[in-house]
Amino acid sequence: MLDIQTDNAVPSSKATTPDRSRFSPEVRKGLLGLGLGNALEWYDWMVFGLLSAFIGPNFFPNTEPLSATLNALAVFAVGFAFRPLGGILLGTLADRIGRRRVMLLSIMLMAGTTLVIAITPSYATIGPAAGIILVACRVLQGISTGIEAPLSTSHAVELAPEGREGYVAGIMSFYVNIGILMASLVSFLCSLVIGGAAMGEWGWRVPFIIGALFGFVVLYLRRSLPETLKEEEMATNTPRAVWRGVGKHWLSVLAIVFVVGAAQAYNYAWNVGLPSAARSGFKEDPTAVFALTTVLGVILVVGSWVIGKLADGKAMSRWFLVTRILAIPSVFLMLLYVQPGIGGFAAVLLGGSIILVLNMTLYNVVSSSLMPKNIRGTGVALGYGIGVAVFGGTASYLLVWFQSLNLTWIFPVYVAVLSILSIVFYIAARRSNGIFVGK
């Protein structure tokens, strides 16, 4: 396995504690800053998806509710399209100048653009400029999130002691799901307090303002992040050397694309697509929908912590293969929700939650394990960005679109095929290049 020890300038439990399985206070603080950044990313990202039925009519011509919602979801997908660019630019930078500074830049971009979305006037006030500003913010957020999740997980893996990859997977996923839960909870509480009509007019802005404030808190906490790249590693990591290494490990990048893409397609179908279909397609009560997505968030938070504990010290590769196989049949649960009824929505949403949390807890650490340290920032971010852009970012749009055409069955088949391909490419990459974290 690749040695990821750091020099004496870097607080690391691998170098400073007698028991290499324990976390030092510096490492725990670093994991907190990295984890809260993940929480912010997912909070901001999920709030946009959850409130798309309200955002669409405010930023685009409000001629027909479903069309406006699809416009908002299309902008949601635009942000994903720029994630590979973020992976290329900021991933290469992270392998050249270190993880810490790129992690700070990522949070600055996310917090700033979230604030701009919150205060931008509506289409009725400034016309098409509203949509243009929204798209520009989503582009910058796409670039930011193209590096946030993959690099923060890689950074956490490099900080943690050997053999604790399962714990890292659990704790990072825990923070991700805290962000998702916060998005659902804040949306639910706003809808409950001010009502659906006010949410459509101005209330949708409140969750974005909360996200921006949260971002500036995370920026403060990240100032003391430890650096895991040594000075000599950064000095020899020229852009040419980095990309030569990525090219050598092209099969691992391809595997990451599908490892990430299948998990994210499942995730966005459950967390964004199904709730959007419930509100826009089946006209379910928004407060009830937000209440159920909040319950889903609680399951994800608790489940990720439990799975991290269970997987700690175990072989990540075996856990990944089992959980991904289970995803193949479970995605067909969504076919049970084909007509209005909050009970049917609840059964599908919560019924698939266990397999969802199994897959979402492990996939980022599994992706990080496929790339060596010196090119991990670039390789993982590139594969992650492509996987999320091509498969995750389009999932909620495809689900709502297929449902509007009465072709709902196509989507679970699509996700099942992605899951199968992720297994095939992961095994091929592991046999060809090996794994560099865990076993």
N, C-alpha and C positions, 0 to 999 in steps of 0.2 A: 504494500500500500504506500502511496506517496507520503513522504514526511512533510507535515505542514506545521512544524514548530517554527516559532518566531524568535527574533533576537531579544536581547535583554531590555531593549527600549519598549517592547510590546508586552503589556500585562497578559500573561497567558498561563492558564492552569497547567499546561503541559510542561512549562519550564519552572514554575514557581511553587508548586505544591508537591509534597511527598507522595500523596495519593493521586495518581494521574487520572483517576476516574471522577475526581471532585472538581467543582467549579470555584475559581477564586472570586473574590468580591469584584475585581476589575472586569472579569469575564461576565459575571452576572449583570453588572451595570451595562456592559456592551450589548448583551442579549436583550436587555430591556429597551435600549434605544433603537436597536434594529427591529425588535418585535413591534414596538409602538408605531414605527414608520410603516410597517406592513399593515397595521390596523388602520392607519390613516388612509393609505392607498385604497384599501378595500372599502372603507367607509365612503370615501368620495366617489369611487367607481360605482358602488352598489346604489348609493343615493340617486345617482343620475338614472340608472336603470329602473329603480323602483318608482321614481317620480316622472318617468317618461310620458305617462298619460297626461300629466299636468304641464310638463315642460314644452311638449310639442305645440300646443295651441298658443303658448306665450311667445315662442320664437319663430313660428311659421304661420302662414295664412291658415286661419281656423275655419276651414270650409266643412270638414267632416272629421269627427273625432278619431276614427281608426286611421285615416290618412295622416293626421297630425302626429299620432302616436308612432306610426311607422317611420315618419320623418325623423322624429327624435331618436328612435332606435337605430336608424341609419347613421345619425351623427354619433351615437354610441359606438357603432362599428367603425367609424372613421378613426376614432381614438385608437382602436386596436390596430388599424392598418399602419399606424406610425410606430408601433412598438418595436418592430424589427430595426427601424432606423435608430431608435433609442438604444437598442442592444448593440448595434454596430458602432455608433459614435461613443456612447458612454461606457460600453463594455470594454472597448479598446483603451479608452482613457483610464478605466479602473485598473487594467493590467499594466498601464504605463506609469501612472502617478499614485496609485494606491486606492484602496477601497473607501477610506474615510471621507475624502473630499468629494467623491462622486455621490456618496450617500447623503451628504449635506446638500449638494446641488439638486438631487432628486426631490427632497422634501421642499426646498424653496420653490421649485416649479409647481409642485402639486398644490401647496398652500396658496400661492399667489393666484393661480388660474381659478381655483375654487372660489376665491373671494370675488374675482371678476365676474364669474357666472352669476353669483348671488346678487350683484348690484347692477347688472346690465338691464337696461330698459327693455320692454317687450316689443314685439313686432308692431303692435298697434301704436306705439310711441315713436319708434325710430325706423320702422319698416325693415327692409331686407338686411340692414346693418346688424340687427339683432342676431339673425341666423349666422352671419359671417363671423361675428365675435364669438358666438358659441362654438362654431367649427374650429376657429383658431385656438381657443382654449382647449378643446378636446385634442387637437394635434399636439400641443405642448404637453398635455397630460399623458398622451400616448407615448411620447418620447421619454417622459419621466418614469412612467410605470414599466416601460420596456427594460429598465435596469433595476428598479426598486426590488421587486420580488426575487428575481434570480440572484442578484448580487448580495442582497441582505442575507439570503439563505446560505450562499457560498461563504460570505463573511462569517456568519455564525458557525458554520461547520469548521472553518479554519481556526476559530477561537476556541472551540470546545475540545475537550480531551478525546483521544481515540476511544472508540467503543460507545460513545454517548450520542451517536447519530440519531438513534430513535428518539431520545429526549429532545434533541434539537428540532427534529421534525415535529414533535408534539408541541413544543413551546412556540415555535414560529407559526404553526397552524393555529394554535390557540389564539394568538394575537390577530391573525387574519380573521378568524371567526368572531373575535371581539368586535372588529371593524364592521363585519357583516351584520352582527347582532345590533350594534349601535345604529347602523343605517336603518334597519327595520324598526327598531324601538323608537328612534327619534321621529321617523315618518309616521308611525302609529300614534305616538303621543300628540304630534302636531295635528294630525287628522282628527283625533278624538277631541282635542281641546277647542280647535277653531272651526271644525266641520269641513266637509268635502268641498263646498262652494268656495270658502275662503282659501282652501288649499290650492284650488285651481287659479285663483286670482293673484295671491301674493304669498300664501303660507308655505309654498314649496321652497321659497328662498331661505327660510329659517334653517333647515338642515344644512344648507350650503355654507351659511355664515358660521354655524357651529363647527363644520369641517375645517374652515379656514383658520379659526382660532386654535383648534386642536393641532393643526399643522405647525403653527409657530411655537407651540409648546414642545413638540417633537424636535423641531430644529434646535431649540435650546438644549434639550437632553442629548442630542447627538454630537454636541461640540467635543465631548470627551471620549468619543469612540476610539478604541485601540486600532492601530494599523497592523495588518497581518502580512503585508509584503515587506520584505527586507529591502534596504536601499540598493544592494547589489542586484536583487531580482528585478527591481524597477529599471535599473541602469541597463540591463541586458535585454529587457523586453521592448525592443523596437517594434513599431507597427508591422514591419515586414516579418519579424520573427514571430509575432503573435499570430498573424494570419497564416503563416506557413504552418504553424502548429495546429491551427483550426482546420486547415485543409487536410492535414494528415489524419485528423480525427473526424472526418466528414460523416462517417457512419454513426458516430456518437451524437453529432449534431442532429442528424436525421432522426435518430431514436428519441432525442429530447423533444423534437417537434411533435411527435405523436404521443409521447408520454404526457406532455403538457396539454396538447390539443384535445385528446380524448377526455381528460379530467376536466378541462375547462368547458368543453361542450356540455358535459353532464352538469357541471356546476351552474353555468349560466341558464341552462334550461330550467333548472329547479329554482334558482334564486331570482331570476329576472324574467325568463320567458313565460313560465307558468303563471306567476302573479300578473304579468302584463296581459296575458290572454284572459285571465279571470276578470280583470277590470274592464278591458276594452272590448273583448270578444263576447264574454258571457255576462257582462254588466253586474258582476258581483259587488257587494258593498265594500268600498275601499277600506273602511275601518276593520272589517272582518278579515280581509285579505292581509292587511298589515299585521294584524294580531297573529295570524297563522305563520307569516314569514318570521315574526319575532320568535315564535315557538321553535321554528326550524333553526333560527340562530342560536337559541339556547342549546339545542341538541348538538349543533356543530361545535360550540364552545366546549361543552362538557366532554363530548366524544373525542375531540382532538387531544385533550389532556389525558384521557384514559388510554387512548391508542398509543400516545407517546410513551406512557409508562410501560405498557405491555411490550412495545417494540424496542425499548431501550436495551442495548446489549445484544439484540438479535440481528440476524442477517436481513438487511433492508431489501435485498434482491428477492428473497423468498416471500417476504410480506407484500412487496409490490405485485408480484405475479399472482398471488392468491386474490388480493383485493381487486385487481384489474379484471381477472376472470369473472368474479362475482358481479362486476358492473355490467357485463354483457346481457344477462337476462333481466336484471333489475330495471334497466332503462325503459323496458316495455311497459312498466307500470303506468306511464303517462297516457297510454291508450285508454285507460279507465275514465279519464276526464274528457268527455266528448260532448257534454251538454251542461247547461247551467245547473248550479247546485253547490253551495259552499261545502257540504259534506263530502262530495266527490273530490273537490279540490283539496280538502284537508287530507283525505285518505291517500291521494297520490303524492302530495307534497311531503307529508310526514313518513309515508311508507318507504320512499326512496332515500330517506335521510341517512340511514345507517351506512348504506353502501357509499353514499356521497361523502360522508365524513371519513370513511376508510381511505378513499382515493385521494381526497384533498389534503389529508394529513401528510402523506408520504411523497407525493410526486416531485416536490421541489428538491428535497434532499436526494432522492433517486437521480434526478437530473444532474445535480452537482457532482454526484459520484462518478459520472461518466466522463468528466473532463479533468486533466491534470491541473494543478494549482496555477502554473504560470500563464495559462490561457483560459482559466475557468471563467473569469469575468466576461470575456468576449464570447466564448463558445456556448456557455449556458444561456447568456442573455440573447444571443442570436437564435438559438433553437427555441427558447421560451417565447421570444417576440413573434417568431413566425407561427408557432403553434397556437398562441393566443389570438393573433391577428386573423389567421386563416380559419380556425375552427372555433375558438372561444368567442371572438367578437361578433361572429355572424350567427351564433346559435340562437339567441333570443329572437332575432329578426326572422330566421328561418322557421322557428317554431310557430310564431304568430302568423307568418305568411302561409305556411302549410295548413294551419288550422283554418284560416280564412278561405282556403280552397277546398276544405273538407278532405285533405290529404295528410292528416295528422300522423298516420302510420309510417310515413317516410322518415320522419325525424328519428325515432328510436332505432330504426334500421341503420341509419347514418351513424349514430353514436356507437352502436354495437360494432360496426365495421372499423371505426376509428380505434376502439378498444382492442380489437384483435390485432390490428396493424401495430399498435404500440407494443404489444407483447412480442410480436415477431421481430421488430426492429431492435427492441431492447436486448433480447437474447443474442441477436446477431452482433450488436455493438459490444456486448460484454465478452463474447467469444473472440472478437477480432482485436479489440483494444484493451480489454480488461476494465476494472473499476478502480478508482483512486481514493475513494472514501468508503469505509465500512467493508462489508463482505457479502 
